Amino acid sequence: MFDKPSRRNKRAALSLGLALFLQIGMNAAAAVAAGTTPEQALVDRARITLDSFIVDPQMVWLKDNLSAARGVLVIPDLFKAGFFFGGSGGSGVLLLRDQETGEWRGPAFYILGSINWGLQIGAQKAEVVMMVMSSGGIRALLSSNVKLGGNASVALGPMGVGAGGATAPNLSADYLSFSRAKGLYAGLILDGALVKVNDNANRAFFNQDATPADILVAGRVTNPNAAELLRAVSEAGR
């Protein structure tokens, strides 16, 4: 007799894997068409997403409080898959701020995936900006992978035109997430999502083996093609 819950999980994982495979293929094709690498294309899209969130009146709390964040994970394209039981997946970049100098470092490349997608509005794609609020949140992301809501807590950040002076209901959370999907601002619940280091993308972008700690903490590995993204987060976080 089959173990039905286990079978569902396997099929959902397969669905998520297929969605990520298709996304990577589409991103690579778009990058080739634009005459750049997939990693550079992701960095450029992350900058566009971050810039658009900062000027969005619905994201005023994010703008006003980014200076208090230890870091920021930007996922410009989080796709929902509906082949079997659903799922979501997307690639993103992490930037961290040095607590002594205020200098932003990065990007390090990550993949976010989840069997269950908490955005119940029928959207198939979302943009996500996740603020890293604690040293524990940083330590979790510097490991090979972290389960949101498991290894580290995640909560929805305040959104809306009147949220500028609001106090986030869960400021003790390791991460605060902000999302936008097709012009809608319903919160994207990321509990249970897995964030994993994308070693291949890090190696390709920096042309050498590089861990997140090398890139984000020690600052030993850099790429001048990330300058515009770093400038954007630096100006937004003042």
LINRAQUI-V503023 format. One record per run of one state. SS is the DSSP state (A for helix, B for strand, O for the rest). FROM is the first residue (numbers start at 1). LEN is the number of residues. If there is no record, write none. Layout:
# LINRAQUI-V503023
<<SS/FROM/LEN> <SS/FROM/LEN>>
This chain:
# LINRAQUI-V503023
<<O/1/3> <A/4/31> <O/35/3> <A/38/18> <O/56/1> <A/57/12> <O/69/2> <B/71/11> <O/82/5> <B/87/11> <O/98/6> <B/104/11> <O/115/10> <B/125/8> <O/133/2> <A/135/8> <O/143/2> <B/145/4> <O/149/3> <B/152/1> <O/153/1> <B/154/3> <O/157/4> <A/161/3> <O/164/11> <B/175/7> <O/182/2> <B/184/1> <O/185/9> <B/194/4> <O/198/1> <A/199/8> <O/207/5> <A/212/6> <O/218/6> <A/224/13> <O/237/2>>
